[in-house]
């Protein structure tokens, strides 16, 4: 049985009882989403690779032993149910909110991910969004390109130094964001469901208190059912008409409809977003929404981070099929 230590299995491969034959047969690994197709070249020497988006017949599905997925996309449980030999779901990404981990493990399927590979890059992007929105960099760019820059049309933006930046969720990304604030003269506080006694920044008593305290609220918490629409109307209104919300977590963490309404009627000052409820988000959804700075979910997509994700995914597959302990197991 080729399975990482520590997870019970519900099935066995007939081929694995013949070690000589097993050594000659490459495991079947499916890539779930087309934007991960570049991984095929890294995997095909060791595995038989299938592309799920091209459509697989019942016989092909029945041979799949591992899936490589982008963790933010919901796993099709009906499709997984047609893969009796599936033993591993390897999330290429750090996040794995699209995978129901307890459900998978109950089926004998291990879930892995790529932890601590891009949090510094995401934090850089979060600060870029915060500074860009606060100083109105994107509107200045549009003004210049439109030929509307005149001597009497200079935009007066707000200074960043001395402002308060609140962090929702003090995981790897939240800590990296908080560490970046001191050079900009920003005061930092945070809130999350669990105390972190070693954190050098104050934890406010609840999310509403943090939102009221913050000029800039950076959402960096883990996406889960517990955090779905965590940033709802009362939180948005607590940030207020002069405040800015930055989201580098997941689109599901914010009530996006309420965010848009609050921007349109002035209850929220600004929003800077890298993630959206539906991705790709329709451009028309934001056409009439003012005071936004939007990027297409690429905060963690740097050359160095992608290289680390590839290495982590390849290593998870190698360890699994070698029967070695997995060190990147996803936790419910």
Buried (B, 14 or more C-beta within 10 A) or exposed (E): EBBBEEBEBEEEBEEEEEEEEBEEEBBBBBBBBEEBEEBBEBBEEBBBBBBBEEEBEEEBBBBBBBBBBBBBBEBEEEBBEBBEBBBBBBBBBBBBBBBBBEBBBEBBBBBBBBBEBBBBBBBBBBBBBBBBBBBBBBBBEEBEEEEEEEEEEEEEEEEBEEBBBBBBBBBBBBBBBBBBBEEBEBBBBBBBEEEBEEBEBEBBEEBBBBBBBBBBBBBBBBBBEEBBBBBBBEBBBBBBEEBBBBBBBBBBBBBBEBBBBBBEEEBBBBBBBBBBBEEEBEEEBBEEBEBBBBBEBEBBBBEEBBEBBBEBBBBBBEBBBEEEEBEBBBEE
